[in-house]
Amino acid sequence: MKTQIEQLDRRLGWQWLPELTSWTIEQALAIQQIPAPTFHEAQRAAYVASQFSALNLAEVSIDERYNVYGLLRGQHPDAPGILVLAHTDTVFPADTDLATRVDGGLIYGPGLGDNSIGVAGLLGLARAWTMGDSVPERNIWLVATSREEGLGDLGGIKVVFERLKSHIQQVINVEGLAFGHVYHAGIAVRRLHISAAAEGGHSWLHFGRPSAIHGLIDLGARINALQPPQSPRTTYNIGIIEGGNGINVIASHASFWLDLRSEDSAVLAPFEVQVRDLVNASSTPDLSFSIEVVGDRPAGSISPDHPLVQNALAVLAQLNVAGRLETGSTDGNVPLAAGCPAVTIGITRGGNAHRVDEYIETEPVALGLRQLILLALASAEKSF
């Protein structure tokens, strides 16, 4: 396997890599300037599709969820190919100030690392075939997905995988800031919107009536007293609390958003049952609770010894980068849960993800692109 990577690395030469790196960073900045909150990726999708077309990819299209497809045809187009993807959506509202600034080898900008540079990496991968002389043995599908973040619930990749699963044998997912990491396992995630309802009233005149806010706070305290398993790692988080109409009003409605995660879906399910039991026990004739499932991300994994994982680590070793195995919640969850081998890799390093002062490091981008190109080519080998 290492010999295969070394041979590919020598064959590519990389004389064109500096030009490709500069172009990819420019593309990341152009992509970052297009607002793309989850569920509102249309404008960014149109830009990516135009770039796919300009790079002469085949079968360029945008589906009903604003996933963008392009095909790099291989020498053996009838053989199962691979899928390389990166999500276009961001956590930032449409009115966020997207101004960027450069500070030495860092570029700051909301969503630049997560995931504009990842999407730009897709474009860089496509352009590499116009600059080098290598043609993959198998087809490589390039897809910019939607609805990866937050309540998008991996809605983009779920549609993409259903459409392409009979045409692919492996998946490479690109997350901009994950360079040096190889995600081979996807954690299970369940997201619940828990609401409380009561009659409400005036804080003085009707003191003593049940309050939706008080009831929700009590419920949250009971959830916070739960002890989730440490192995496999299982977590919870109340991320948003809403409700009430005024400081002197007994709240008639309140809700919170609860995020449950585990490395094992078989462990997460009974933990969710504990939460639901607490909710049911908190209900009274004058204070009712309801639960809405707003997120369901499936779990899955492949062994660290799987050839795809070993290939990803071998590529990093070829670049003198120490690879680190990880688990997480990404678009890779969906193929992994379906039994399709998948890894998530990165293009560069950076920090402050999901903050307006998010940044990327420019120096590792060249290595990140080289990694992506090598792994895609190696994965598309007919003998793999």
C-alpha positions as CSV (number, residue, x, y, z in Angstrom):
1,M,0.0,0.0,0.0
2,K,2.8,2.4,0.9
3,T,4.6,1.5,-2.4
4,Q,1.4,2.4,-4.3
5,I,1.2,5.8,-2.6
6,E,4.9,6.4,-3.2
7,Q,4.6,5.5,-6.9
8,L,1.5,7.8,-7.3
9,D,3.4,10.6,-5.5
10,R,6.4,10.3,-7.8
11,R,4.2,10.0,-10.9
12,L,2.3,13.2,-10.3
13,G,5.4,15.4,-10.1
14,W,3.6,18.3,-8.4
15,Q,5.2,21.1,-10.5
16,W,1.7,22.6,-10.8
17,L,0.9,22.4,-7.1
18,P,1.9,26.0,-6.1
19,E,-0.4,27.4,-8.7
20,L,-3.2,25.0,-7.7
21,T,-2.8,26.0,-4.1
22,S,-3.1,29.7,-4.7
23,W,-6.1,29.1,-6.9
24,T,-7.8,26.9,-4.3
25,I,-7.4,29.6,-1.6
26,E,-8.9,32.2,-4.0
27,Q,-11.8,29.8,-4.5
28,A,-12.3,29.4,-0.8
29,L,-12.5,33.2,-0.4
30,A,-15.0,33.5,-3.2
31,I,-17.1,30.7,-1.7
32,Q,-16.9,32.2,1.8
33,Q,-18.4,35.5,0.5
34,I,-21.6,33.8,-0.6
35,P,-24.0,33.4,2.4
36,A,-25.1,29.8,2.9
37,P,-27.0,29.2,6.1
38,T,-28.3,25.6,6.5
39,F,-31.4,25.2,4.3
40,H,-30.4,28.3,2.2
41,E,-27.5,27.0,0.1
42,A,-28.9,27.8,-3.3
43,Q,-26.7,30.7,-4.2
44,R,-23.5,28.9,-3.1
45,A,-24.6,25.8,-4.9
46,A,-25.1,27.7,-8.2
47,Y,-21.5,29.1,-7.9
48,V,-20.1,25.6,-7.3
49,A,-22.0,24.2,-10.2
50,S,-20.6,26.9,-12.5
51,Q,-17.1,26.0,-11.4
52,F,-17.7,22.3,-12.0
53,S,-18.9,23.2,-15.5
54,A,-15.9,25.4,-16.1
55,L,-13.6,22.5,-15.1
56,N,-15.4,20.3,-17.6
57,L,-16.8,17.8,-15.2
58,A,-19.5,15.5,-16.6
59,E,-23.1,15.3,-15.5
60,V,-23.1,18.6,-13.5
61,S,-26.4,19.1,-11.8
62,I,-28.1,20.5,-8.7
63,D,-30.8,18.5,-7.0
64,E,-33.9,19.6,-5.0
65,R,-31.8,20.0,-1.8
66,Y,-29.1,22.1,-3.5
67,N,-26.5,19.3,-3.6
68,V,-24.2,19.9,-6.5
69,Y,-23.0,16.9,-8.6
70,G,-20.1,16.5,-11.0
71,L,-18.4,13.5,-12.4
72,L,-14.7,12.9,-13.2
73,R,-14.9,10.0,-15.6
74,G,-12.3,7.2,-15.1
75,Q,-10.7,4.8,-17.4
76,H,-13.1,2.1,-16.3
77,P,-16.4,3.9,-16.0
78,D,-18.5,0.8,-15.5
79,A,-16.6,-0.2,-12.3
80,P,-17.9,1.1,-9.0
81,G,-16.3,4.5,-8.4
82,I,-15.7,6.7,-5.3
83,L,-17.5,9.7,-3.9
84,V,-15.6,12.8,-2.7
85,L,-17.8,15.4,-0.9
86,A,-17.7,18.5,1.1
87,H,-20.6,20.4,2.7
88,T,-21.5,24.0,1.5
89,D,-23.7,25.2,4.4
90,T,-22.5,27.2,7.4
91,V,-23.8,27.9,10.9
92,F,-23.9,31.7,10.3
93,P,-27.1,33.7,9.5
94,A,-27.4,35.2,6.1
95,D,-26.8,38.7,7.5
96,T,-23.5,37.9,9.0
97,D,-20.6,40.2,8.1
98,L,-18.4,38.0,6.0
99,A,-15.4,40.4,5.8
100,T,-12.1,38.6,5.8
101,R,-8.6,39.7,7.0
102,V,-5.1,38.4,6.5
103,D,-2.7,38.2,9.4
104,G,0.6,36.6,8.3
105,G,-0.1,33.0,7.3
106,L,-3.7,33.2,8.7
107,I,-6.9,34.2,7.0
108,Y,-9.9,35.1,9.2
109,G,-13.5,34.9,8.0
110,P,-16.8,33.3,9.2
111,G,-17.2,29.9,7.7
112,L,-13.8,30.0,5.9
113,G,-12.5,26.8,7.5
114,D,-15.9,25.1,8.0
115,N,-16.3,24.6,5.2
116,S,-15.4,27.0,2.4
117,I,-11.8,25.6,2.1
118,G,-13.3,22.1,2.1
119,V,-15.5,22.9,-0.9
120,A,-12.6,24.7,-2.6
121,G,-10.7,21.5,-2.1
122,L,-13.3,19.7,-4.3
123,L,-12.7,22.3,-7.0
124,G,-8.9,21.9,-6.5
125,L,-9.2,18.1,-7.0
126,A,-11.2,18.6,-10.2
127,R,-8.7,21.2,-11.5
128,A,-5.8,18.9,-10.7
129,W,-6.8,16.7,-13.6
130,T,-6.6,19.6,-16.0
131,M,-3.1,20.4,-14.8
132,G,-1.6,17.0,-14.4
133,D,-1.6,14.0,-16.7
134,S,-3.2,11.3,-14.5
135,V,-6.7,10.0,-15.2
136,P,-8.3,7.9,-12.4
137,E,-9.0,4.3,-13.1
138,R,-12.5,4.5,-11.7
139,N,-15.1,7.3,-11.8
140,I,-14.8,9.9,-9.1
141,W,-18.0,11.7,-8.2
142,L,-17.5,15.1,-6.7
143,V,-20.5,16.4,-4.7
144,A,-20.9,19.6,-2.7
145,T,-23.6,18.7,-0.1
146,S,-26.2,20.8,1.7
147,R,-27.7,20.6,5.2
148,E,-24.7,19.2,7.1
149,E,-24.8,21.6,10.0
150,G,-27.1,21.8,13.0
151,L,-30.7,21.0,12.3
152,G,-29.9,20.1,8.7
153,D,-29.6,16.6,10.1
154,L,-27.3,15.5,7.2
155,G,-30.2,16.0,4.9
156,G,-28.0,16.6,1.9
157,I,-25.8,13.5,2.1
158,K,-28.8,11.3,2.8
159,V,-30.2,12.2,-0.6
160,V,-26.8,12.0,-2.3
161,F,-26.0,8.6,-1.0
162,E,-29.4,7.2,-1.9
163,R,-28.8,8.4,-5.5
164,L,-25.2,7.3,-5.9
165,K,-24.9,4.2,-3.6
166,S,-25.1,1.7,-6.5
167,H,-22.3,3.6,-8.3
168,I,-19.7,3.9,-5.6
169,Q,-17.6,1.7,-3.4
170,Q,-16.0,4.2,-1.0
171,V,-16.5,7.8,0.3
172,I,-14.0,10.5,1.1
173,N,-15.5,13.4,3.0
174,V,-13.6,16.7,3.3
175,E,-13.9,19.0,6.3
176,G,-11.7,22.1,5.9
177,L,-9.9,22.2,9.3
178,A,-9.3,18.5,9.8
179,F,-5.9,18.1,8.1
180,G,-3.8,15.4,9.8
181,H,-6.9,13.7,11.2
182,V,-8.7,10.6,9.7
183,Y,-12.2,10.1,10.9
184,H,-13.2,6.5,10.4
185,A,-16.2,6.4,12.8
186,G,-19.4,8.4,13.0
187,I,-21.1,9.0,16.3
188,A,-24.9,8.6,16.8
189,V,-26.7,11.8,17.4
190,R,-30.3,12.3,18.5
191,R,-31.7,15.9,18.9
192,L,-34.9,16.5,20.8
193,H,-37.0,19.7,21.1
194,I,-38.7,19.4,24.5
195,S,-41.6,21.8,25.2
196,A,-43.6,22.6,28.3
197,A,-47.0,24.1,28.4
198,A,-49.1,25.6,31.3
199,E,-52.0,28.0,31.8
200,G,-49.8,30.9,32.7
201,G,-50.9,34.1,34.4
202,H,-49.8,37.1,36.4
203,S,-46.7,36.7,38.6
204,W,-48.5,38.4,41.6
205,L,-52.1,37.6,41.1
206,H,-51.7,34.0,40.1
207,F,-48.6,33.1,42.1
208,G,-48.5,29.3,42.7
209,R,-49.7,28.3,39.3
210,P,-47.4,26.0,37.4
211,S,-44.9,27.8,35.2
212,A,-43.7,26.3,31.9
213,I,-40.2,27.8,32.6
214,H,-40.0,26.6,36.2
215,G,-41.1,23.1,35.0
216,L,-38.5,23.1,32.2
217,I,-35.8,24.2,34.6
218,D,-36.6,21.4,37.0
219,L,-36.6,18.9,34.1
220,G,-33.2,20.2,32.9
221,A,-31.8,19.8,36.4
222,R,-33.0,16.2,36.4
223,I,-31.4,15.5,33.0
224,N,-28.2,17.2,34.2
225,A,-28.1,14.7,37.1
226,L,-28.0,11.7,34.7
227,Q,-24.7,9.9,34.4
228,P,-24.2,8.9,30.8
229,P,-21.8,6.0,30.1
230,Q,-18.1,7.0,29.8
231,S,-17.3,4.0,27.5
232,P,-18.5,4.1,24.8
233,R,-18.4,7.9,25.2
234,T,-21.9,9.3,25.5
235,T,-22.8,13.0,26.1
236,Y,-25.7,15.4,26.4
237,N,-26.1,19.1,26.0
238,I,-29.0,21.6,26.4
239,G,-28.0,24.1,23.8
240,I,-30.9,26.5,23.6
241,I,-33.6,27.5,26.1
242,E,-36.6,29.5,24.9
243,G,-39.9,30.8,26.4
244,G,-41.8,33.3,28.5
245,N,-43.5,36.6,27.7
246,G,-42.2,38.9,30.4
247,I,-40.6,39.2,33.7
248,N,-43.9,39.5,35.5
249,V,-45.7,36.7,33.5
250,I,-46.0,33.1,34.6
251,A,-44.8,31.4,31.5
252,S,-47.4,29.5,29.5
253,H,-44.8,28.0,27.2
254,A,-41.1,27.2,27.2
255,S,-38.8,24.8,25.4
256,F,-35.2,23.6,25.1
257,W,-33.2,21.8,22.5
258,L,-31.3,18.7,23.7
259,D,-28.4,17.1,21.9
260,L,-27.6,13.5,22.7
261,R,-24.5,11.7,21.3
262,S,-22.8,8.4,21.7
263,E,-20.1,6.4,19.9
264,D,-22.6,3.5,19.9
265,S,-26.2,3.9,18.9
266,A,-27.1,0.8,21.0
267,V,-26.0,2.8,24.0
268,L,-27.6,6.0,23.0
269,A,-31.1,4.5,22.6
270,P,-31.5,3.5,26.3
271,F,-30.0,6.8,27.4
272,E,-32.7,8.6,25.4
273,V,-35.3,6.4,27.1
274,Q,-34.0,7.7,30.5
275,V,-34.6,11.3,29.2
276,R,-38.0,10.4,28.0
277,D,-38.9,8.8,31.3
278,L,-37.9,12.0,33.1
279,V,-40.1,14.0,30.7
280,N,-43.1,11.8,31.3
281,A,-42.6,11.9,35.1
282,S,-42.5,15.7,35.0
283,S,-46.0,16.0,33.4
284,T,-48.9,16.9,35.6
285,P,-52.6,17.8,34.8
286,D,-51.5,21.5,34.9
287,L,-48.1,21.2,33.2
288,S,-47.7,19.2,30.1
289,F,-44.5,18.2,28.2
290,S,-44.0,17.2,24.6
291,I,-41.0,15.8,22.7
292,E,-40.2,16.4,19.0
293,V,-37.3,14.6,17.4
294,V,-35.5,17.2,15.3
295,G,-32.3,15.3,14.5
296,D,-31.3,11.7,13.9
297,R,-27.7,11.1,12.7
298,P,-26.8,7.4,12.3
299,A,-23.7,5.9,13.7
300,G,-21.2,3.7,11.8
301,S,-17.6,2.8,11.6
302,I,-14.9,0.9,9.8
303,S,-11.9,-0.7,11.4
304,P,-8.6,1.2,11.7
305,D,-7.2,-1.7,9.7
306,H,-9.6,-1.1,6.8
307,P,-7.6,-0.5,3.5
308,L,-9.3,2.9,3.1
309,V,-8.1,4.1,6.6
310,Q,-4.7,2.6,6.0
311,N,-4.5,4.4,2.7
312,A,-5.4,7.7,4.3
313,L,-2.7,7.2,7.0
314,A,-0.2,6.1,4.4
315,V,-0.8,9.3,2.4
316,L,-0.2,11.4,5.5
317,A,3.0,9.4,6.2
318,Q,4.2,10.0,2.7
319,L,3.8,13.7,3.4
320,N,5.7,13.4,6.8
321,V,2.5,14.1,8.7
322,A,1.5,12.0,11.7
323,G,-2.0,10.9,11.1
324,R,-4.5,10.7,14.0
325,L,-7.6,8.5,14.0
326,E,-10.9,10.2,15.1
327,T,-14.6,9.8,15.6
328,G,-17.1,12.6,14.9
329,S,-20.4,13.6,13.4
330,T,-20.0,14.5,9.7
331,D,-21.5,13.7,6.3
332,G,-19.5,10.5,6.6
333,N,-22.0,9.1,9.1
334,V,-24.5,8.2,6.4
335,P,-22.4,5.9,4.2
336,L,-20.7,4.4,7.3
337,A,-24.2,3.6,8.8
338,A,-25.1,1.9,5.5
339,G,-22.0,-0.2,5.5
340,C,-20.1,1.8,2.9
341,P,-16.4,2.5,3.8
342,A,-15.9,6.2,4.4
343,V,-13.3,8.5,5.9
344,T,-13.2,12.2,6.6
345,I,-10.0,14.2,6.0
346,G,-9.1,17.9,6.0
347,I,-7.4,20.4,3.7
348,T,-5.7,22.6,6.3
349,R,-5.5,23.6,10.0
350,G,-7.1,26.5,11.7
351,G,-9.2,27.5,14.6
352,N,-12.3,29.2,16.1
353,A,-14.7,27.1,14.1
354,H,-18.3,28.3,14.3
355,R,-17.1,31.7,15.4
356,V,-17.0,35.0,13.4
357,D,-13.2,35.0,14.0
358,E,-12.7,31.6,12.5
359,Y,-9.4,31.2,10.6
360,I,-7.4,29.0,8.3
361,E,-3.7,28.5,8.0
362,T,-2.5,29.0,4.4
363,E,0.7,27.0,4.6
364,P,-0.8,23.5,5.0
365,V,-3.2,23.9,2.1
366,A,-0.6,22.6,-0.4
367,L,-0.1,19.4,1.6
368,G,-3.9,19.1,2.2
369,L,-4.5,19.2,-1.6
370,R,-1.7,16.8,-2.2
371,Q,-3.2,14.5,0.4
372,L,-6.7,14.7,-1.2
373,I,-5.4,14.1,-4.7
374,L,-3.3,11.1,-3.7
375,L,-6.0,9.5,-1.6
376,A,-8.7,10.0,-4.3
377,L,-6.4,8.5,-7.0
378,A,-5.4,5.6,-4.7
379,S,-9.0,4.9,-3.8
380,A,-10.0,4.9,-7.5
381,E,-7.4,2.3,-8.4
382,K,-9.2,-0.6,-10.1
383,S,-7.3,-3.1,-8.0
384,F,-8.1,-1.5,-4.7
